[in-house]
Amino acid sequence: MIPDRFRLTDQVAVITGAGRGIGAAAPSLLEAGGSIVEVDACLQAPNLEPGLPDL
């Protein structure tokens, strides 16, 4: 459960370097109600997948 003061409803997070460790934050940002855009300069990034599982 996300406390109201940490809700991200109507907010967009741009995650740069998403194919590396910081991309692991994406599910938490979605759970908090935000929308995300994942970006990584490396097309072969090991952790960057075309979609995230439904929460």
C-alpha positions as CSV (number, residue, x, y, z in Angstrom):
1,M,0.0,0.0,0.0
2,I,1.4,3.4,-1.0
3,P,0.7,6.3,1.4
4,D,-1.2,9.2,-0.2
5,R,1.7,11.6,0.1
6,F,3.8,9.3,-2.2
7,R,1.1,8.7,-4.8
8,L,2.2,9.5,-8.4
9,T,-1.3,9.7,-10.0
10,D,-1.2,11.9,-13.1
11,Q,2.6,12.0,-13.0
12,V,5.1,10.7,-15.5
13,A,8.5,9.3,-14.6
14,V,11.2,9.1,-17.2
15,I,13.7,6.4,-16.3
16,T,17.0,6.9,-18.0
17,G,19.4,4.0,-18.0
18,A,16.4,1.7,-17.7
19,G,18.2,-1.3,-19.0
20,R,20.4,-1.4,-16.0
21,G,19.7,-1.4,-12.2
22,I,17.6,1.8,-12.0
23,G,15.0,0.1,-14.4
24,A,14.0,-2.1,-11.4
25,A,12.2,0.9,-10.0
26,A,9.6,0.8,-12.8
27,P,7.1,-1.6,-11.1
28,S,7.1,0.5,-7.9
29,L,6.4,3.7,-9.9
30,L,3.5,2.0,-11.6
31,E,2.2,0.7,-8.3
32,A,2.3,4.2,-7.0
33,G,-0.1,5.3,-9.8
34,G,2.4,6.9,-12.1
35,S,3.1,6.4,-15.8
36,I,6.6,5.6,-17.0
37,V,8.8,6.0,-20.0
38,E,11.9,3.8,-20.0
39,V,14.9,5.0,-22.0
40,D,18.3,3.4,-22.5
41,A,21.0,4.3,-25.0
42,C,22.1,0.6,-25.4
43,L,19.8,-1.3,-27.6
44,Q,21.2,-4.5,-26.2
45,A,20.6,-3.6,-22.5
46,P,20.4,-6.8,-20.5
47,N,17.3,-5.8,-18.4
48,L,15.3,-3.7,-20.9
49,E,12.2,-5.6,-22.0
50,P,9.4,-4.4,-24.3
51,G,6.8,-4.5,-21.6
52,L,6.2,-4.8,-17.9
53,P,4.0,-7.4,-16.2
54,D,0.6,-6.2,-15.0
55,L,0.5,-5.3,-11.3
